[in-house]
């Protein structure tokens, strides 16, 4: 029961942070591009990697609160794909490629860096 509450709390914080990030980043853009979505997915992948690497030190409740809750509420693969479809409908093929590859490749690298750093810190 404690883990479920920890995930719920982490998810609420993550979702609120995602909303704030989207508003701040989007307000500074002139041309519509899902930069905020790419940013939250890359950042969230790094944090989840870090949490995974530190999981033995954090323990199970903190790991699920931060990993499943915070990162799950903060990141958004589905929004990234909807953003890509919107860009495609507006015939912005270059932006589609940049958004999708940016999300996937940078998130993969961020997760690897976070996991490596977390495991290093944990050892």
N, C-alpha and C positions, 0 to 999 in steps of 0.2 A: 504494500500500500504506500509506503514511504517513497519508493522508486517512482510510482505512478504520479504522485504529487510533485516530486522533483522534476519529472519530465514535463508536466503541465506548466509548472512555474517557469522552467527554462524555455519552453515553447512560447509562452506569452512574452517573455523578455525578447527572445529572438525575433518574433513577428513584429514587435514594436520597433526594434532596431532596424529591421528591414524596411519598414514604412518610413522611418526617419531618414535612413540612408537614401531611399528612393526620392524622397522630397528634396533633400539637400542637393543631391547630384543632378536630378532632373531640372531643378531651378537654375542651374548654372550652364545648361546646355542650350545652344542655339538651334541645332538640328536634331530631330528625333532619332536617337540611337539608344538602345537599351543598356547604356553604360552602367547604370545602377544595378541592374540584374546581373551583369557580368561581374561587377565588383563584389556583390554579396556572395555569389557562388564561388568565386576564387578565394575570398577571405574566409568564408565558411568552410571550404575544403581544407585550407591551411589549419584553421582552428580544430576541425574534426581530426585531422592527422595528428596534431599536437596532443589532443585529448587521448587519442588511441595510443600514442607513444607513451603517455604518462599514466595510462589506465591502472597499472599496478600500484602506482603511488597514490592515485586519486581514490581508488576503491570503486565498487560497483555503483553506489548511489550517485556520486559526483560524476562518474563516467557517463551514466545515462542522462543525468540532468543536463550536462554540458553537451554531450554528443548528440543524443536523440532529441533532447528538448531544445536547447539553445540553438544548436546548428541546424536541427530539423526545422525549427520555426524561422530561422534567419535565411537559409538557402531556399532556392526555388527553381528546380529544373523545369517544372511545367510552365512557369512564366517565361523562362528563357525560350522554350519552344513556341509558345504563343507569340512572343515578340518576333521570333524568326519568321513565322507565318505572316504576321503583319508587314514586316519589311518586304517579304516576297510579294505580297499582294500590291505593294506600292512600287514594285519593280526595282528594288534596291538590292540586286544580287550580291554586290560587293559587301554591303552591310550585313546581309544574311551570313555570308561566309565568315566575315570578321566576328560576328556575334556568336555563331555556333562554334567555330574553331577556337575563338578566344575563351569561351566558356569551358569547353572540353579540355583543351590543351593546357591552359593556364591553371585550371582547377586540378588537373592531374599533377602538374608540377608542384602546385601549392600543397596538395595532400602529401606528396612524397617528401617535400621539405619539412612539413609539420610533423610527419611521422618520424622522420630521421632526427629532427631536433628534439622531439619529445622523448624518443628512446635514448638519445644521448644524455639528456638531462636526468632521465630515470635511472641510468646506470651509474 
